[in-house]
Amino acid sequence: MGLIHPHHWRFLTQVVEFLLVTESEATTHLSPDAHRRLADELAHRKGEYRQEISAWIERAREHGDIRENADYDAAKNEQGYNEGRIRQLEAILEKAEIVEGAAGDVVASGTIVKIRLGEDEWTYLVGSIEERHDEYDVLSVSAPLGQAILGRGIGEVVDYEAPVGTMKVEILDIRPA
């Protein structure tokens, strides 16, 4: 079995991410800002960016033999990446449920949660992997840790099946995002 050609690695990575997202989350919970950002990205990728890539491919074809044309290969790879991201965004937005800020009494999408995991304390924004936050990393509700603490309240201690074994997770604080 041969190795994956470097030019195809980026595209294959996107395909795997697309499959993981579409297969793992029946409903994607998004904040209004995240939904708007993803819809804007989709419109950009389907419109002007698709046209830019087409123009790039045409310019690269003018350089001669496409079999040994690195610019053409790069443009075609970017086209594949863009089309994969378009399909991923369409799948996310199709299944999206827009959630306003949660109340903050239990861990849910749209909350910021502070936990103690072992000896360390961590603070996360709970939500979809497509969320963005300036201060906090996002903890997906479909991730094992996210599933372990979802619906739990302050002071609760739950078991989390980590790759290194079972760990205790204590919920220290919950607040709306």
N, C-alpha and C positions, 0 to 999 in steps of 0.2 A: 504494500500500500504506500503510495507516494505522499509527500508532504503537501500541504495547502500552499498554493502560490501566494506570495505576499500581497499581490494586487487584489486577491479575492477575499482576504482575511476580514477586511472592514465590512464588506457586504455580508459575509457569512455571520459575522458577529451580530449585525442588525437583524438578520433573519431569525437567529436564535432568540434574541431579545423580543422580537415581534411575537414569536410563537409562545414564549414564556408569558408575556403580558396577555395575549389573547386567550390562552388556555387557562391561566391561573386565576383570573379575576372575572367573575361573572358580571359584577357591577364595579365600575371605577368611581370612587368618591372623589370629587374635585371641588375645590373652592371656586367661587365665581372668577377670581383672578386667574387661577390655573386654567379653567375652562376657556376663558377669553384668550389667554396666551397661546394655548394649543390650537384654538380655532384660527387665530391670526397666523400661526406658523403653518398650518395646513393650507390656508389661502395663499400664502407666500410661496410655498413649495409647489403647489399645483399651478400657480400663475407665473409670475415673473422669474422665479428661480428655474422652473422647468424650461422656460424660453432661453435663459442664460446658458443652461447646460446644452441645449440644442445648438445654440450659436457656437459654443465652445467645440462641440463635436464637428460642426461644419468647418470651422477654422482649422482644426486638427487634420481633417481629411485633405485640406488643400496642401498640406506638407508632403503629400506623396503616399507611398506604400503604407497602408494602415497596419500591416502585419508586424512592422518594426517601428511603430510610432508610439513613443511613450506618452505623448500628450493625448493622443486618441485613446489609449488604454486608460489613462487617468480620467478623462472625460466620461468614458463609458462606465467606469467604476463609480464615479460620482452620480451618474444617472441611475445606476442600480441602487445605490445607497438612498438617493432621494425618493425613488419609487417605493422602496421598502419602508422608509419613514412615513410616506404618505399613507400607505396601507395601515401602518401601526397607528397613526393619528386618527384615521377614520374609524378603526376598531375601538380605540379608546373613547372617542367622542360619541360613537354610536351607543356605547354602554354606560356613558357617564351619568352620574347622578350628582347634581350640584348640591353641595351641603353648605349651609350657612354656618357660622361659628357655633360649635357645640356648647352646651351649657357649662361643661367643665366639672360636673359632679362625678362622671365616670370616664374612663379612657374610651375615646371614640375618634373617628375622623374629624379633623378640625380642632383637636385639642393639643396643647403642649403638655407633655408629661415628663416629670423628673422621676427617675428610678435609681435604685441601688442594685447593682448587679455585682455580686461578690463584694469586694472592698471599694469599688469605684461607683461614682454617681454620674449619671448621664441624663441629658435633657434632649428630647426629641419633639419634632412636630409629627403627629400621627396623621397619616393620610396616604395618598397614592404616591407611587414612585415618581410621578410627573409633577408633584408639588415642588415649589422652591421656597426657601426661607433664608433671609440674610444671616440669621444668628444660629439656627438649629439645623442639624441633619434631619432628614425625613425617615421616619420608621413606617414602612408599609404595613397596612392592616393584613396583607396576605403573607407577610414574613412570619416565620415561627415565633419570634419574640413579640411581634405585633399581635398575633393570634392569642398568645399566652396572656397578655395583659388587657386585651379588648374587653370592655364592659366591666372592668374592675375599678374599685374606688381607692381613695387615699388610705394608706395604712395596710392594705391587703398585701399578702405575700403569696406568690404563686411559684410553681415549679416551671422551669423553662428547660426544654431539651436542647442544649447547646451541642455543637460538634464535639466538645471536650467532655460531655456528660451532663447530668442534670444539675441545674443551678437554681438558687433561690433568687427571685426578683421581688423587691419591695417597692411599692408605689409610694413615692414621697410627696408628690404634688401634681395637681391637674388644674389646668386653666384653659379658657378659650384662647384660640390662636388670634 
